[in-house]
Amino acid sequence: MTSSDLKLKIFRKIDGLEGADLNEFYGILSNFINGKSEVDDWASLSQEQQNGILNALDQVNANKGIPHEKVISKFRNIY
């Protein structure tokens, strides 16, 4: 398979994605492309910072997060 064939095959798969699946794929792709710098960034954080991020992720996964639109609206009203 040539590079062009592979790119076309990938494009067709991506083109079939919608909504949350497309957003999830974009996140995975971004993480893959930026992976090495992110690993270095993570390693440079203190244990307390890493624990804070992991705790925040746990809260988001437990649906305890605040939607982006709500946060922006709140601060637009303040400022």
C-alpha positions in Angstrom: 0.0 0.0 0.0 1.4 3.4 -1.0 1.4 6.4 1.3 -1.3 8.0 -0.8 -3.5 4.9 -0.5 -3.0 4.8 3.2 -3.8 8.5 3.6 -7.0 8.0 1.6 -8.0 5.0 3.7 -7.4 7.0 6.9 -9.3 10.0 5.5 -12.3 7.8 4.7 -12.4 6.4 8.2 -12.1 9.9 9.8 -14.8 11.2 7.4 -17.2 8.7 8.7 -16.8 9.8 12.3 -19.2 12.3 13.9 -19.8 14.1 17.2 -18.2 12.6 20.2 -16.3 10.0 18.2 -14.7 12.6 16.1 -13.7 14.7 19.1 -12.3 11.6 20.8 -10.3 10.7 17.7 -8.9 14.2 17.4 -7.8 14.0 21.1 -6.1 10.6 20.5 -4.4 11.9 17.3 -3.2 15.1 19.1 -1.8 13.0 22.0 -0.1 10.7 19.6 1.5 13.5 17.6 2.5 15.5 20.7 3.2 12.4 22.8 6.9 12.8 23.3 6.8 16.4 24.5 3.9 15.6 26.8 5.8 12.7 28.4 8.7 15.1 29.1 6.3 17.7 30.5 4.7 15.2 32.8 8.0 14.0 34.1 9.0 17.6 34.9 6.0 18.1 37.2 6.2 17.6 40.9 4.4 14.7 42.5 1.9 17.1 44.0 1.2 18.6 40.6 0.8 15.1 39.0 -1.6 14.0 41.8 -3.6 17.2 41.3 -4.0 16.5 37.6 -4.9 12.8 38.2 -7.5 13.9 40.8 -9.0 16.4 38.4 -9.3 13.7 35.7 -11.0 11.4 38.2 -13.5 14.2 39.0 -14.2 14.8 35.3 -14.7 11.0 34.7 -17.2 10.9 37.6 -19.2 13.7 36.0 -18.2 16.2 38.6 -16.8 18.7 36.1 -18.2 22.1 35.1 -19.0 22.5 31.4 -16.8 25.0 29.6 -19.8 27.2 28.6 -20.9 27.6 32.2 -17.4 28.7 33.3 -17.0 31.2 30.5 -20.5 32.6 31.1 -19.7 33.0 34.8 -16.5 34.9 34.2 -18.0 37.1 31.4 -20.6 38.2 33.9 -17.9 39.0 36.5 -15.6 40.8 34.1 
